[in-house]
Amino acid sequence: MSNKIHGAQDPSRPHPGTITARFAWNNSVEYWEASKLPESFTFRCYDKDGNPTSRHQAAWCVPVVEVVTVSMDDNGNPVAPKEAASISNSVYGPDHTFLEHTSSAPKQPR
């Protein structure tokens, strides 16, 4: 289990409770109750070799505790997500441990 990353815990342990959602376009913050979200969103889980897997097959999991969303228009300016040409999300575990980054393909100009 040397592949564990910071914040890893036994898969049977509960989530700490809250996910902080930060929105860069307006610097707002929301707090989401992890118990109201699917565990595929609230945990990143791995097998004994460090490969992603489901929680019920995992050797260890990292709870997601922060999500940062950046939404931009065609010119790279911050805008509301529904007006965005592209959106990216960075996901973090405890102590701001980076877990993953996803981004949408830019929309075609209107």
Chimera marker file (.cmm) of the C-alpha trace (Angstrom):
<marker_set name="trace">
<marker id="1" x="0.000" y="0.000" z="0.000" r="1" g="1" b="0" radius="0.5"/>
<marker id="2" x="2.908" y="2.330" z="-0.580" r="1" g="1" b="0" radius="0.5"/>
<marker id="3" x="0.893" y="3.952" z="-3.382" r="1" g="1" b="0" radius="0.5"/>
<marker id="4" x="-1.375" y="5.714" z="-0.872" r="1" g="1" b="0" radius="0.5"/>
<marker id="5" x="-1.715" y="9.455" z="-1.196" r="1" g="1" b="0" radius="0.5"/>
<marker id="6" x="-2.123" y="11.939" z="1.619" r="1" g="1" b="0" radius="0.5"/>
<marker id="7" x="-5.561" y="11.780" z="3.202" r="1" g="1" b="0" radius="0.5"/>
<marker id="8" x="-6.103" y="8.098" z="2.367" r="1" g="1" b="0" radius="0.5"/>
<marker id="9" x="-8.350" y="6.201" z="4.735" r="1" g="1" b="0" radius="0.5"/>
<marker id="10" x="-9.906" y="2.787" z="5.127" r="1" g="1" b="0" radius="0.5"/>
<marker id="11" x="-12.788" y="2.511" z="2.612" r="1" g="1" b="0" radius="0.5"/>
<marker id="12" x="-15.253" y="1.679" z="5.391" r="1" g="1" b="0" radius="0.5"/>
<marker id="13" x="-14.621" y="4.963" z="7.215" r="1" g="1" b="0" radius="0.5"/>
<marker id="14" x="-17.226" y="7.677" z="6.670" r="1" g="1" b="0" radius="0.5"/>
<marker id="15" x="-16.695" y="10.914" z="4.799" r="1" g="1" b="0" radius="0.5"/>
<marker id="16" x="-15.723" y="13.849" z="7.068" r="1" g="1" b="0" radius="0.5"/>
<marker id="17" x="-19.111" y="15.368" z="6.218" r="1" g="1" b="0" radius="0.5"/>
<marker id="18" x="-18.742" y="18.467" z="4.059" r="1" g="1" b="0" radius="0.5"/>
<marker id="19" x="-17.416" y="19.339" z="0.614" r="1" g="1" b="0" radius="0.5"/>
<marker id="20" x="-16.435" y="22.954" z="0.024" r="1" g="1" b="0" radius="0.5"/>
<marker id="21" x="-17.362" y="24.106" z="-3.483" r="1" g="1" b="0" radius="0.5"/>
<marker id="22" x="-15.545" y="27.209" z="-4.729" r="1" g="1" b="0" radius="0.5"/>
<marker id="23" x="-16.653" y="29.074" z="-7.841" r="1" g="1" b="0" radius="0.5"/>
<marker id="24" x="-13.917" y="31.257" z="-9.340" r="1" g="1" b="0" radius="0.5"/>
<marker id="25" x="-16.184" y="33.358" z="-11.569" r="1" g="1" b="0" radius="0.5"/>
<marker id="26" x="-17.750" y="35.169" z="-8.601" r="1" g="1" b="0" radius="0.5"/>
<marker id="27" x="-15.559" y="33.996" z="-5.692" r="1" g="1" b="0" radius="0.5"/>
<marker id="28" x="-18.541" y="32.326" z="-4.032" r="1" g="1" b="0" radius="0.5"/>
<marker id="29" x="-18.385" y="29.314" z="-1.737" r="1" g="1" b="0" radius="0.5"/>
<marker id="30" x="-21.000" y="26.650" z="-1.051" r="1" g="1" b="0" radius="0.5"/>
<marker id="31" x="-20.899" y="23.809" z="1.447" r="1" g="1" b="0" radius="0.5"/>
<marker id="32" x="-22.354" y="20.489" z="0.322" r="1" g="1" b="0" radius="0.5"/>
<marker id="33" x="-23.325" y="17.656" z="2.657" r="1" g="1" b="0" radius="0.5"/>
<marker id="34" x="-21.452" y="14.589" z="1.453" r="1" g="1" b="0" radius="0.5"/>
<marker id="35" x="-24.232" y="12.296" z="2.687" r="1" g="1" b="0" radius="0.5"/>
<marker id="36" x="-26.572" y="13.818" z="0.081" r="1" g="1" b="0" radius="0.5"/>
<marker id="37" x="-24.210" y="13.077" z="-2.829" r="1" g="1" b="0" radius="0.5"/>
<marker id="38" x="-23.237" y="9.778" z="-4.496" r="1" g="1" b="0" radius="0.5"/>
<marker id="39" x="-20.127" y="8.158" z="-3.042" r="1" g="1" b="0" radius="0.5"/>
<marker id="40" x="-18.660" y="8.025" z="-6.555" r="1" g="1" b="0" radius="0.5"/>
<marker id="41" x="-18.482" y="11.824" z="-6.210" r="1" g="1" b="0" radius="0.5"/>
<marker id="42" x="-17.503" y="12.047" z="-2.534" r="1" g="1" b="0" radius="0.5"/>
<marker id="43" x="-14.626" y="9.529" z="-2.590" r="1" g="1" b="0" radius="0.5"/>
<marker id="44" x="-11.741" y="8.651" z="-4.882" r="1" g="1" b="0" radius="0.5"/>
<marker id="45" x="-10.947" y="4.999" z="-4.203" r="1" g="1" b="0" radius="0.5"/>
<marker id="46" x="-8.048" y="2.761" z="-5.205" r="1" g="1" b="0" radius="0.5"/>
<marker id="47" x="-7.070" y="-0.904" z="-5.133" r="1" g="1" b="0" radius="0.5"/>
<marker id="48" x="-3.912" y="-2.189" z="-3.406" r="1" g="1" b="0" radius="0.5"/>
<marker id="49" x="-1.853" y="-1.254" z="-6.501" r="1" g="1" b="0" radius="0.5"/>
<marker id="50" x="-3.139" y="2.334" z="-6.605" r="1" g="1" b="0" radius="0.5"/>
<marker id="51" x="-5.551" y="1.840" z="-9.509" r="1" g="1" b="0" radius="0.5"/>
<marker id="52" x="-8.952" y="3.570" z="-9.364" r="1" g="1" b="0" radius="0.5"/>
<marker id="53" x="-11.798" y="1.299" z="-8.281" r="1" g="1" b="0" radius="0.5"/>
<marker id="54" x="-15.199" y="1.365" z="-6.613" r="1" g="1" b="0" radius="0.5"/>
<marker id="55" x="-15.411" y="1.923" z="-2.879" r="1" g="1" b="0" radius="0.5"/>
<marker id="56" x="-16.626" y="-1.615" z="-2.129" r="1" g="1" b="0" radius="0.5"/>
<marker id="57" x="-13.551" y="-3.067" z="-3.894" r="1" g="1" b="0" radius="0.5"/>
<marker id="58" x="-11.045" y="-0.503" z="-2.617" r="1" g="1" b="0" radius="0.5"/>
<marker id="59" x="-7.998" y="-0.998" z="-0.407" r="1" g="1" b="0" radius="0.5"/>
<marker id="60" x="-8.152" y="2.706" z="0.503" r="1" g="1" b="0" radius="0.5"/>
<marker id="61" x="-10.105" y="5.857" z="-0.358" r="1" g="1" b="0" radius="0.5"/>
<marker id="62" x="-9.584" y="9.599" z="-0.163" r="1" g="1" b="0" radius="0.5"/>
<marker id="63" x="-12.612" y="11.718" z="0.702" r="1" g="1" b="0" radius="0.5"/>
<marker id="64" x="-13.273" y="14.659" z="-1.607" r="1" g="1" b="0" radius="0.5"/>
<marker id="65" x="-13.412" y="17.755" z="0.593" r="1" g="1" b="0" radius="0.5"/>
<marker id="66" x="-13.029" y="20.590" z="-1.937" r="1" g="1" b="0" radius="0.5"/>
<marker id="67" x="-14.029" y="21.253" z="-5.554" r="1" g="1" b="0" radius="0.5"/>
<marker id="68" x="-12.898" y="24.379" z="-7.408" r="1" g="1" b="0" radius="0.5"/>
<marker id="69" x="-14.824" y="25.308" z="-10.560" r="1" g="1" b="0" radius="0.5"/>
<marker id="70" x="-13.493" y="27.767" z="-13.125" r="1" g="1" b="0" radius="0.5"/>
<marker id="71" x="-15.893" y="28.822" z="-15.894" r="1" g="1" b="0" radius="0.5"/>
<marker id="72" x="-14.702" y="31.057" z="-18.722" r="1" g="1" b="0" radius="0.5"/>
<marker id="73" x="-16.070" y="32.705" z="-21.838" r="1" g="1" b="0" radius="0.5"/>
<marker id="74" x="-14.466" y="32.515" z="-25.293" r="1" g="1" b="0" radius="0.5"/>
<marker id="75" x="-11.930" y="35.184" z="-24.297" r="1" g="1" b="0" radius="0.5"/>
<marker id="76" x="-10.849" y="33.501" z="-21.050" r="1" g="1" b="0" radius="0.5"/>
<marker id="77" x="-12.839" y="35.834" z="-18.808" r="1" g="1" b="0" radius="0.5"/>
<marker id="78" x="-14.646" y="34.421" z="-15.775" r="1" g="1" b="0" radius="0.5"/>
<marker id="79" x="-18.413" y="34.015" z="-16.335" r="1" g="1" b="0" radius="0.5"/>
<marker id="80" x="-21.336" y="32.108" z="-14.821" r="1" g="1" b="0" radius="0.5"/>
<marker id="81" x="-21.222" y="28.405" z="-15.745" r="1" g="1" b="0" radius="0.5"/>
<marker id="82" x="-24.335" y="28.586" z="-17.936" r="1" g="1" b="0" radius="0.5"/>
<marker id="83" x="-22.649" y="31.327" z="-20.013" r="1" g="1" b="0" radius="0.5"/>
<marker id="84" x="-19.267" y="29.574" z="-20.170" r="1" g="1" b="0" radius="0.5"/>
<marker id="85" x="-17.442" y="28.403" z="-23.257" r="1" g="1" b="0" radius="0.5"/>
<marker id="86" x="-15.436" y="26.026" z="-21.032" r="1" g="1" b="0" radius="0.5"/>
<marker id="87" x="-15.556" y="24.781" z="-17.462" r="1" g="1" b="0" radius="0.5"/>
<marker id="88" x="-12.830" y="23.095" z="-15.451" r="1" g="1" b="0" radius="0.5"/>
<marker id="89" x="-12.968" y="21.442" z="-12.045" r="1" g="1" b="0" radius="0.5"/>
<marker id="90" x="-10.142" y="20.643" z="-9.663" r="1" g="1" b="0" radius="0.5"/>
<marker id="91" x="-10.871" y="18.127" z="-6.918" r="1" g="1" b="0" radius="0.5"/>
<marker id="92" x="-8.996" y="17.966" z="-3.606" r="1" g="1" b="0" radius="0.5"/>
<marker id="93" x="-8.799" y="15.710" z="-0.598" r="1" g="1" b="0" radius="0.5"/>
<marker id="94" x="-7.837" y="16.646" z="2.972" r="1" g="1" b="0" radius="0.5"/>
<marker id="95" x="-5.177" y="19.355" z="3.393" r="1" g="1" b="0" radius="0.5"/>
<marker id="96" x="-5.728" y="20.503" z="-0.218" r="1" g="1" b="0" radius="0.5"/>
<marker id="97" x="-4.252" y="17.264" z="-1.600" r="1" g="1" b="0" radius="0.5"/>
<marker id="98" x="-4.805" y="17.354" z="-5.366" r="1" g="1" b="0" radius="0.5"/>
<marker id="99" x="-6.871" y="14.410" z="-6.639" r="1" g="1" b="0" radius="0.5"/>
<marker id="100" x="-7.942" y="15.236" z="-10.200" r="1" g="1" b="0" radius="0.5"/>
<marker id="101" x="-8.655" y="17.908" z="-12.775" r="1" g="1" b="0" radius="0.5"/>
<marker id="102" x="-11.307" y="17.744" z="-15.468" r="1" g="1" b="0" radius="0.5"/>
<marker id="103" x="-12.261" y="20.260" z="-18.112" r="1" g="1" b="0" radius="0.5"/>
<marker id="104" x="-14.850" y="20.538" z="-20.835" r="1" g="1" b="0" radius="0.5"/>
<marker id="105" x="-13.941" y="21.027" z="-24.449" r="1" g="1" b="0" radius="0.5"/>
<marker id="106" x="-14.495" y="24.648" z="-25.452" r="1" g="1" b="0" radius="0.5"/>
<marker id="107" x="-17.887" y="25.315" z="-27.010" r="1" g="1" b="0" radius="0.5"/>
<marker id="108" x="-17.918" y="26.482" z="-30.591" r="1" g="1" b="0" radius="0.5"/>
<marker id="109" x="-18.238" y="30.263" z="-30.926" r="1" g="1" b="0" radius="0.5"/>
<marker id="110" x="-21.835" y="31.419" z="-31.007" r="1" g="1" b="0" radius="0.5"/>
<link id1="1" id2="2" r="1" g="1" b="0" radius="0.2"/>
<link id1="2" id2="3" r="1" g="1" b="0" radius="0.2"/>
<link id1="3" id2="4" r="1" g="1" b="0" radius="0.2"/>
<link id1="4" id2="5" r="1" g="1" b="0" radius="0.2"/>
<link id1="5" id2="6" r="1" g="1" b="0" radius="0.2"/>
<link id1="6" id2="7" r="1" g="1" b="0" radius="0.2"/>
<link id1="7" id2="8" r="1" g="1" b="0" radius="0.2"/>
<link id1="8" id2="9" r="1" g="1" b="0" radius="0.2"/>
<link id1="9" id2="10" r="1" g="1" b="0" radius="0.2"/>
<link id1="10" id2="11" r="1" g="1" b="0" radius="0.2"/>
<link id1="11" id2="12" r="1" g="1" b="0" radius="0.2"/>
<link id1="12" id2="13" r="1" g="1" b="0" radius="0.2"/>
<link id1="13" id2="14" r="1" g="1" b="0" radius="0.2"/>
<link id1="14" id2="15" r="1" g="1" b="0" radius="0.2"/>
<link id1="15" id2="16" r="1" g="1" b="0" radius="0.2"/>
<link id1="16" id2="17" r="1" g="1" b="0" radius="0.2"/>
<link id1="17" id2="18" r="1" g="1" b="0" radius="0.2"/>
<link id1="18" id2="19" r="1" g="1" b="0" radius="0.2"/>
<link id1="19" id2="20" r="1" g="1" b="0" radius="0.2"/>
<link id1="20" id2="21" r="1" g="1" b="0" radius="0.2"/>
<link id1="21" id2="22" r="1" g="1" b="0" radius="0.2"/>
<link id1="22" id2="23" r="1" g="1" b="0" radius="0.2"/>
<link id1="23" id2="24" r="1" g="1" b="0" radius="0.2"/>
<link id1="24" id2="25" r="1" g="1" b="0" radius="0.2"/>
<link id1="25" id2="26" r="1" g="1" b="0" radius="0.2"/>
<link id1="26" id2="27" r="1" g="1" b="0" radius="0.2"/>
<link id1="27" id2="28" r="1" g="1" b="0" radius="0.2"/>
<link id1="28" id2="29" r="1" g="1" b="0" radius="0.2"/>
<link id1="29" id2="30" r="1" g="1" b="0" radius="0.2"/>
<link id1="30" id2="31" r="1" g="1" b="0" radius="0.2"/>
<link id1="31" id2="32" r="1" g="1" b="0" radius="0.2"/>
<link id1="32" id2="33" r="1" g="1" b="0" radius="0.2"/>
<link id1="33" id2="34" r="1" g="1" b="0" radius="0.2"/>
<link id1="34" id2="35" r="1" g="1" b="0" radius="0.2"/>
<link id1="35" id2="36" r="1" g="1" b="0" radius="0.2"/>
<link id1="36" id2="37" r="1" g="1" b="0" radius="0.2"/>
<link id1="37" id2="38" r="1" g="1" b="0" radius="0.2"/>
<link id1="38" id2="39" r="1" g="1" b="0" radius="0.2"/>
<link id1="39" id2="40" r="1" g="1" b="0" radius="0.2"/>
<link id1="40" id2="41" r="1" g="1" b="0" radius="0.2"/>
<link id1="41" id2="42" r="1" g="1" b="0" radius="0.2"/>
<link id1="42" id2="43" r="1" g="1" b="0" radius="0.2"/>
<link id1="43" id2="44" r="1" g="1" b="0" radius="0.2"/>
<link id1="44" id2="45" r="1" g="1" b="0" radius="0.2"/>
<link id1="45" id2="46" r="1" g="1" b="0" radius="0.2"/>
<link id1="46" id2="47" r="1" g="1" b="0" radius="0.2"/>
<link id1="47" id2="48" r="1" g="1" b="0" radius="0.2"/>
<link id1="48" id2="49" r="1" g="1" b="0" radius="0.2"/>
<link id1="49" id2="50" r="1" g="1" b="0" radius="0.2"/>
<link id1="50" id2="51" r="1" g="1" b="0" radius="0.2"/>
<link id1="51" id2="52" r="1" g="1" b="0" radius="0.2"/>
<link id1="52" id2="53" r="1" g="1" b="0" radius="0.2"/>
<link id1="53" id2="54" r="1" g="1" b="0" radius="0.2"/>
<link id1="54" id2="55" r="1" g="1" b="0" radius="0.2"/>
<link id1="55" id2="56" r="1" g="1" b="0" radius="0.2"/>
<link id1="56" id2="57" r="1" g="1" b="0" radius="0.2"/>
<link id1="57" id2="58" r="1" g="1" b="0" radius="0.2"/>
<link id1="58" id2="59" r="1" g="1" b="0" radius="0.2"/>
<link id1="59" id2="60" r="1" g="1" b="0" radius="0.2"/>
<link id1="60" id2="61" r="1" g="1" b="0" radius="0.2"/>
<link id1="61" id2="62" r="1" g="1" b="0" radius="0.2"/>
<link id1="62" id2="63" r="1" g="1" b="0" radius="0.2"/>
<link id1="63" id2="64" r="1" g="1" b="0" radius="0.2"/>
<link id1="64" id2="65" r="1" g="1" b="0" radius="0.2"/>
<link id1="65" id2="66" r="1" g="1" b="0" radius="0.2"/>
<link id1="66" id2="67" r="1" g="1" b="0" radius="0.2"/>
<link id1="67" id2="68" r="1" g="1" b="0" radius="0.2"/>
<link id1="68" id2="69" r="1" g="1" b="0" radius="0.2"/>
<link id1="69" id2="70" r="1" g="1" b="0" radius="0.2"/>
<link id1="70" id2="71" r="1" g="1" b="0" radius="0.2"/>
<link id1="71" id2="72" r="1" g="1" b="0" radius="0.2"/>
<link id1="72" id2="73" r="1" g="1" b="0" radius="0.2"/>
<link id1="73" id2="74" r="1" g="1" b="0" radius="0.2"/>
<link id1="74" id2="75" r="1" g="1" b="0" radius="0.2"/>
<link id1="75" id2="76" r="1" g="1" b="0" radius="0.2"/>
<link id1="76" id2="77" r="1" g="1" b="0" radius="0.2"/>
<link id1="77" id2="78" r="1" g="1" b="0" radius="0.2"/>
<link id1="78" id2="79" r="1" g="1" b="0" radius="0.2"/>
<link id1="79" id2="80" r="1" g="1" b="0" radius="0.2"/>
<link id1="80" id2="81" r="1" g="1" b="0" radius="0.2"/>
<link id1="81" id2="82" r="1" g="1" b="0" radius="0.2"/>
<link id1="82" id2="83" r="1" g="1" b="0" radius="0.2"/>
<link id1="83" id2="84" r="1" g="1" b="0" radius="0.2"/>
<link id1="84" id2="85" r="1" g="1" b="0" radius="0.2"/>
<link id1="85" id2="86" r="1" g="1" b="0" radius="0.2"/>
<link id1="86" id2="87" r="1" g="1" b="0" radius="0.2"/>
<link id1="87" id2="88" r="1" g="1" b="0" radius="0.2"/>
<link id1="88" id2="89" r="1" g="1" b="0" radius="0.2"/>
<link id1="89" id2="90" r="1" g="1" b="0" radius="0.2"/>
<link id1="90" id2="91" r="1" g="1" b="0" radius="0.2"/>
<link id1="91" id2="92" r="1" g="1" b="0" radius="0.2"/>
<link id1="92" id2="93" r="1" g="1" b="0" radius="0.2"/>
<link id1="93" id2="94" r="1" g="1" b="0" radius="0.2"/>
<link id1="94" id2="95" r="1" g="1" b="0" radius="0.2"/>
<link id1="95" id2="96" r="1" g="1" b="0" radius="0.2"/>
<link id1="96" id2="97" r="1" g="1" b="0" radius="0.2"/>
<link id1="97" id2="98" r="1" g="1" b="0" radius="0.2"/>
<link id1="98" id2="99" r="1" g="1" b="0" radius="0.2"/>
<link id1="99" id2="100" r="1" g="1" b="0" radius="0.2"/>
<link id1="100" id2="101" r="1" g="1" b="0" radius="0.2"/>
<link id1="101" id2="102" r="1" g="1" b="0" radius="0.2"/>
<link id1="102" id2="103" r="1" g="1" b="0" radius="0.2"/>
<link id1="103" id2="104" r="1" g="1" b="0" radius="0.2"/>
<link id1="104" id2="105" r="1" g="1" b="0" radius="0.2"/>
<link id1="105" id2="106" r="1" g="1" b="0" radius="0.2"/>
<link id1="106" id2="107" r="1" g="1" b="0" radius="0.2"/>
<link id1="107" id2="108" r="1" g="1" b="0" radius="0.2"/>
<link id1="108" id2="109" r="1" g="1" b="0" radius="0.2"/>
<link id1="109" id2="110" r="1" g="1" b="0" radius="0.2"/>
</marker_set>
